[in-house]
Amino acid sequence: MLLCRTVRFGDTDAAGVVHFARLLTWCHEAYEESLERYGIAAAAIFPGTAAERPAIALPIVHCSADFRRPLVCGDPLAIALEPLRIDPGCFELRYRFSSAGDPVAEGLTRHLAIDSRSRQRCSLPEPIQRWLEASALQGGIQPL
């Protein structure tokens, strides 16, 4: 599985290169797609209406991005991610971006499990724990 896309004009800034915030959007899309491919429905993890709110929220508490070379409109883009459990209530995702086989960027998001009502830390939900375990068995890297 490899998440592939092409850089679009709307992904770029006035200088004609990918806007820095776009990389983090792609990170989250890769995360969502990985969960879906594992069989975890978005509604089970991400809030919808207040009545459909999952019991456990997974907010991003840290993110970062490093750019190795500029990406411009028309560049092919492949994204692989590496989920890693930090502790029973926290995990992070490392994202590796390549274009035509060359590394072009890296991203990272760290997620913390909290009870949706009390906003207190808690353990990761069971589907996420299974997804992390499956990833570890596959050697960490999950090409999308």
C-alpha atoms as an extended CHARMM CRD file, in Angstrom:
* protein
*
       144  EXT
         1         1  MET       CA              0.0000000000        0.0000000000        0.0000000000  PROA      1               0.0000000000
         2         2  LEU       CA              1.4160000000        3.3560000000       -1.0020000000  PROA      2               0.0000000000
         3         3  LEU       CA             -0.4230000000        6.6520000000       -0.7840000000  PROA      3               0.0000000000
         4         4  CYS       CA              0.5030000000        8.4450000000       -3.9590000000  PROA      4               0.0000000000
         5         5  ARG       CA             -0.6200000000       11.7870000000       -5.2290000000  PROA      5               0.0000000000
         6         6  THR       CA              0.5670000000       14.6170000000       -7.4040000000  PROA      6               0.0000000000
         7         7  VAL       CA              1.3110000000       18.0670000000       -6.0690000000  PROA      7               0.0000000000
         8         8  ARG       CA             -1.4920000000       20.3420000000       -7.2920000000  PROA      8               0.0000000000
         9         9  PHE       CA             -1.3800000000       24.0660000000       -8.0040000000  PROA      9               0.0000000000
        10        10  GLY       CA             -3.6040000000       24.6900000000       -4.9620000000  PROA      10              0.0000000000
        11        11  ASP       CA             -0.9800000000       23.0140000000       -2.7510000000  PROA      11              0.0000000000
        12        12  THR       CA              1.5730000000       25.7010000000       -3.5740000000  PROA      12              0.0000000000
        13        13  ASP       CA              2.2290000000       29.2090000000       -2.3170000000  PROA      13              0.0000000000
        14        14  ALA       CA              3.0870000000       32.4510000000       -4.1580000000  PROA      14              0.0000000000
        15        15  ALA       CA              6.6610000000       31.1940000000       -4.6330000000  PROA      15              0.0000000000
        16        16  GLY       CA              5.3390000000       28.1400000000       -6.5100000000  PROA      16              0.0000000000
        17        17  VAL       CA              6.4240000000       25.5890000000       -3.8920000000  PROA      17              0.0000000000
        18        18  VAL       CA              4.2970000000       23.4980000000       -1.5310000000  PROA      18              0.0000000000
        19        19  HSD       CA              2.8960000000       25.6620000000        1.2490000000  PROA      19              0.0000000000
        20        20  PHE       CA              4.3350000000       24.5040000000        4.5810000000  PROA      20              0.0000000000
        21        21  ALA       CA              0.9190000000       23.8150000000        6.1630000000  PROA      21              0.0000000000
        22        22  ARG       CA             -0.0620000000       21.5200000000        3.3010000000  PROA      22              0.0000000000
        23        23  LEU       CA              2.4740000000       18.9370000000        4.4480000000  PROA      23              0.0000000000
        24        24  LEU       CA              0.6780000000       18.5470000000        7.7900000000  PROA      24              0.0000000000
        25        25  THR       CA             -2.6510000000       18.1690000000        5.9790000000  PROA      25              0.0000000000
        26        26  TRP       CA             -1.1440000000       15.3370000000        3.9580000000  PROA      26              0.0000000000
        27        27  CYS       CA              0.1580000000       13.7740000000        7.1870000000  PROA      27              0.0000000000
        28        28  HSD       CA             -3.3240000000       13.6590000000        8.6580000000  PROA      28              0.0000000000
        29        29  GLU       CA             -4.8200000000       12.3100000000        5.4270000000  PROA      29              0.0000000000
        30        30  ALA       CA             -2.2100000000        9.5200000000        5.4250000000  PROA      30              0.0000000000
        31        31  TYR       CA             -3.0720000000        8.7140000000        9.0570000000  PROA      31              0.0000000000
        32        32  GLU       CA             -6.7890000000        8.5360000000        8.2350000000  PROA      32              0.0000000000
        33        33  GLU       CA             -6.1660000000        6.3800000000        5.1780000000  PROA      33              0.0000000000
        34        34  SER       CA             -3.9670000000        3.9900000000        7.1530000000  PROA      34              0.0000000000
        35        35  LEU       CA             -6.7210000000        3.5300000000        9.7460000000  PROA      35              0.0000000000
        36        36  GLU       CA             -9.3200000000        2.9660000000        7.0150000000  PROA      36              0.0000000000
        37        37  ARG       CA             -7.1510000000        0.3810000000        5.2620000000  PROA      37              0.0000000000
        38        38  TYR       CA             -6.7500000000       -1.4220000000        8.5770000000  PROA      38              0.0000000000
        39        39  GLY       CA            -10.5530000000       -1.4740000000        8.9100000000  PROA      39              0.0000000000
        40        40  ILE       CA            -11.0280000000        1.3240000000       11.4380000000  PROA      40              0.0000000000
        41        41  ALA       CA            -13.9060000000        3.5760000000       10.3830000000  PROA      41              0.0000000000
        42        42  ALA       CA            -13.2760000000        7.3040000000       10.6780000000  PROA      42              0.0000000000
        43        43  ALA       CA            -16.4550000000        7.6860000000       12.7570000000  PROA      43              0.0000000000
        44        44  ALA       CA            -14.9840000000        5.3690000000       15.3990000000  PROA      44              0.0000000000
        45        45  ILE       CA            -12.0160000000        7.6980000000       15.9430000000  PROA      45              0.0000000000
        46        46  PHE       CA            -12.8880000000       11.2050000000       14.8010000000  PROA      46              0.0000000000
        47        47  PRO       CA            -15.7370000000       13.3120000000       16.2000000000  PROA      47              0.0000000000
        48        48  GLY       CA            -18.8750000000       13.8390000000       14.1550000000  PROA      48              0.0000000000
        49        49  THR       CA            -21.8890000000       15.3510000000       15.8260000000  PROA      49              0.0000000000
        50        50  ALA       CA            -21.9260000000       15.7080000000       19.6140000000  PROA      50              0.0000000000
        51        51  ALA       CA            -24.1550000000       12.6200000000       19.8080000000  PROA      51              0.0000000000
        52        52  GLU       CA            -21.6070000000       10.6140000000       17.7860000000  PROA      52              0.0000000000
        53        53  ARG       CA            -18.5190000000       11.7310000000       19.7070000000  PROA      53              0.0000000000
        54        54  PRO       CA            -16.1790000000        8.8040000000       20.4530000000  PROA      54              0.0000000000
        55        55  ALA       CA            -15.5930000000        8.1300000000       24.1730000000  PROA      55              0.0000000000
        56        56  ILE       CA            -11.8510000000        8.6600000000       23.6690000000  PROA      56              0.0000000000
        57        57  ALA       CA            -10.3790000000       11.5810000000       21.7210000000  PROA      57              0.0000000000
        58        58  LEU       CA             -6.8900000000       11.4920000000       20.1790000000  PROA      58              0.0000000000
        59        59  PRO       CA             -5.7880000000       15.1200000000       19.8660000000  PROA      59              0.0000000000
        60        60  ILE       CA             -2.4550000000       16.0070000000       18.3280000000  PROA      60              0.0000000000
        61        61  VAL       CA             -0.2770000000       17.4390000000       21.0850000000  PROA      61              0.0000000000
        62        62  HSD       CA              2.8690000000       17.9540000000       19.0000000000  PROA      62              0.0000000000
        63        63  CYS       CA              3.6830000000       18.2160000000       15.3150000000  PROA      63              0.0000000000
        64        64  SER       CA              6.7170000000       19.0420000000       13.2240000000  PROA      64              0.0000000000
        65        65  ALA       CA              7.7790000000       19.0730000000        9.6030000000  PROA      65              0.0000000000
        66        66  ASP       CA             11.1640000000       19.1400000000        7.8820000000  PROA      66              0.0000000000
        67        67  PHE       CA             11.5610000000       19.9550000000        4.2130000000  PROA      67              0.0000000000
        68        68  ARG       CA             14.5070000000       18.4640000000        2.3130000000  PROA      68              0.0000000000
        69        69  ARG       CA             13.8170000000       19.9500000000       -1.1120000000  PROA      69              0.0000000000
        70        70  PRO       CA             11.0720000000       22.0630000000       -2.6820000000  PROA      70              0.0000000000
        71        71  LEU       CA              8.0120000000       20.4210000000       -4.1890000000  PROA      71              0.0000000000
        72        72  VAL       CA              6.2830000000       22.1310000000       -7.0940000000  PROA      72              0.0000000000
        73        73  CYS       CA              3.0840000000       21.6580000000       -9.0580000000  PROA      73              0.0000000000
        74        74  GLY       CA              3.1780000000       18.3610000000      -10.9490000000  PROA      74              0.0000000000
        75        75  ASP       CA              5.7010000000       16.5980000000       -8.7120000000  PROA      75              0.0000000000
        76        76  PRO       CA              4.7340000000       13.0110000000       -7.8580000000  PROA      76              0.0000000000
        77        77  LEU       CA              4.5020000000       12.3770000000       -4.1250000000  PROA      77              0.0000000000
        78        78  ALA       CA              4.5620000000        9.1500000000       -2.0850000000  PROA      78              0.0000000000
        79        79  ILE       CA              3.9080000000        9.0320000000        1.6540000000  PROA      79              0.0000000000
        80        80  ALA       CA              4.8560000000        6.2390000000        4.0700000000  PROA      80              0.0000000000
        81        81  LEU       CA              4.1180000000        6.3580000000        7.7750000000  PROA      81              0.0000000000
        82        82  GLU       CA              5.6050000000        4.7320000000       10.8480000000  PROA      82              0.0000000000
        83        83  PRO       CA              3.2770000000        4.4930000000       13.8710000000  PROA      83              0.0000000000
        84        84  LEU       CA              4.9860000000        4.0830000000       17.2380000000  PROA      84              0.0000000000
        85        85  ARG       CA              3.4240000000        3.6080000000       20.6850000000  PROA      85              0.0000000000
        86        86  ILE       CA              5.0690000000        5.9260000000       23.2200000000  PROA      86              0.0000000000
        87        87  ASP       CA              3.1540000000        4.7210000000       26.2900000000  PROA      87              0.0000000000
        88        88  PRO       CA             -0.3100000000        3.1990000000       26.9910000000  PROA      88              0.0000000000
        89        89  GLY       CA             -2.0220000000        6.5170000000       26.2230000000  PROA      89              0.0000000000
        90        90  CYS       CA              0.2130000000        8.1060000000       23.5960000000  PROA      90              0.0000000000
        91        91  PHE       CA              1.5280000000        7.3410000000       20.1130000000  PROA      91              0.0000000000
        92        92  GLU       CA              3.3060000000        9.1840000000       17.3650000000  PROA      92              0.0000000000
        93        93  LEU       CA              3.4130000000        8.9110000000       13.6180000000  PROA      93              0.0000000000
        94        94  ARG       CA              6.4850000000        9.6150000000       11.5310000000  PROA      94              0.0000000000
        95        95  TYR       CA              5.7640000000       10.4190000000        7.9080000000  PROA      95              0.0000000000
        96        96  ARG       CA              8.2920000000       10.0500000000        5.1030000000  PROA      96              0.0000000000
        97        97  PHE       CA              7.6320000000       11.8910000000        1.8610000000  PROA      97              0.0000000000
        98        98  SER       CA              9.4100000000       11.0430000000       -1.3720000000  PROA      98              0.0000000000
        99        99  SER       CA              9.1810000000       12.2390000000       -4.9450000000  PROA      99              0.0000000000
       100       100  ALA       CA             10.4830000000       10.1010000000       -7.7870000000  PROA      100             0.0000000000
       101       101  GLY       CA             12.2400000000        7.9560000000       -5.1620000000  PROA      101             0.0000000000
       102       102  ASP       CA             14.0680000000       10.8670000000       -3.5070000000  PROA      102             0.0000000000
       103       103  PRO       CA             13.3410000000       11.9050000000        0.0960000000  PROA      103             0.0000000000
       104       104  VAL       CA             11.7340000000       15.3560000000        0.1050000000  PROA      104             0.0000000000
       105       105  ALA       CA             10.1960000000       15.8540000000        3.5580000000  PROA      105             0.0000000000
       106       106  GLU       CA              9.4370000000       14.3210000000        6.9360000000  PROA      106             0.0000000000
       107       107  GLY       CA              6.6090000000       14.9740000000        9.3400000000  PROA      107             0.0000000000
       108       108  LEU       CA              5.6930000000       13.9320000000       12.8470000000  PROA      108             0.0000000000
       109       109  THR       CA              2.4720000000       14.0320000000       14.8550000000  PROA      109             0.0000000000
       110       110  ARG       CA              2.1060000000       12.9360000000       18.4870000000  PROA      110             0.0000000000
       111       111  HSD       CA             -1.3390000000       11.9270000000       19.7090000000  PROA      111             0.0000000000
       112       112  LEU       CA             -2.5910000000       11.6690000000       23.2880000000  PROA      112             0.0000000000
       113       113  ALA       CA             -5.6380000000        9.6480000000       24.3810000000  PROA      113             0.0000000000
       114       114  ILE       CA             -8.0800000000       11.5790000000       26.5560000000  PROA      114             0.0000000000
       115       115  ASP       CA            -11.5390000000       10.8240000000       27.8720000000  PROA      115             0.0000000000
       116       116  SER       CA            -13.8940000000       12.9420000000       25.7300000000  PROA      116             0.0000000000
       117       117  ARG       CA            -15.9760000000       14.0820000000       28.7000000000  PROA      117             0.0000000000
       118       118  SER       CA            -13.4410000000       14.6550000000       31.4780000000  PROA      118             0.0000000000
       119       119  ARG       CA            -10.5240000000       15.5720000000       29.1610000000  PROA      119             0.0000000000
       120       120  GLN       CA             -8.2560000000       13.4510000000       31.3790000000  PROA      120             0.0000000000
       121       121  ARG       CA             -5.5740000000       11.1510000000       29.9920000000  PROA      121             0.0000000000
       122       122  CYS       CA             -6.5800000000        7.5450000000       29.4550000000  PROA      122             0.0000000000
       123       123  SER       CA             -5.4570000000        4.4370000000       27.5990000000  PROA      123             0.0000000000
       124       124  LEU       CA             -5.5870000000        4.2850000000       23.8290000000  PROA      124             0.0000000000
       125       125  PRO       CA             -8.7950000000        2.7990000000       22.4070000000  PROA      125             0.0000000000
       126       126  GLU       CA             -8.6270000000       -0.8940000000       21.5180000000  PROA      126             0.0000000000
       127       127  PRO       CA             -8.7570000000       -0.3920000000       17.7110000000  PROA      127             0.0000000000
       128       128  ILE       CA             -5.7660000000        1.9680000000       17.8640000000  PROA      128             0.0000000000
       129       129  GLN       CA             -3.8540000000       -0.4580000000       20.0880000000  PROA      129             0.0000000000
       130       130  ARG       CA             -4.4330000000       -3.2600000000       17.5410000000  PROA      130             0.0000000000
       131       131  TRP       CA             -3.4060000000       -0.9570000000       14.6750000000  PROA      131             0.0000000000
       132       132  LEU       CA             -0.1600000000       -0.0730000000       16.4930000000  PROA      132             0.0000000000
       133       133  GLU       CA              0.5560000000       -3.7450000000       17.2460000000  PROA      133             0.0000000000
       134       134  ALA       CA             -0.0530000000       -4.7150000000       13.6180000000  PROA      134             0.0000000000
       135       135  SER       CA              2.2710000000       -1.9470000000       12.4960000000  PROA      135             0.0000000000
       136       136  ALA       CA              5.0170000000       -3.1190000000       14.8520000000  PROA      136             0.0000000000
       137       137  LEU       CA              4.6850000000       -6.6580000000       13.4650000000  PROA      137             0.0000000000
       138       138  GLN       CA              5.1220000000       -5.2670000000        9.9450000000  PROA      138             0.0000000000
       139       139  GLY       CA              8.3990000000       -3.6060000000       10.9110000000  PROA      139             0.0000000000
       140       140  GLY       CA              6.9280000000       -0.1840000000       11.6390000000  PROA      140             0.0000000000
       141       141  ILE       CA              6.8070000000        1.4010000000        8.2180000000  PROA      141             0.0000000000
       142       142  GLN       CA              3.3550000000        1.3800000000        6.6620000000  PROA      142             0.0000000000
       143       143  PRO       CA              3.5430000000        2.4830000000        3.0700000000  PROA      143             0.0000000000
       144       144  LEU       CA              0.1610000000        3.8310000000        2.0530000000  PROA      144             0.0000000000
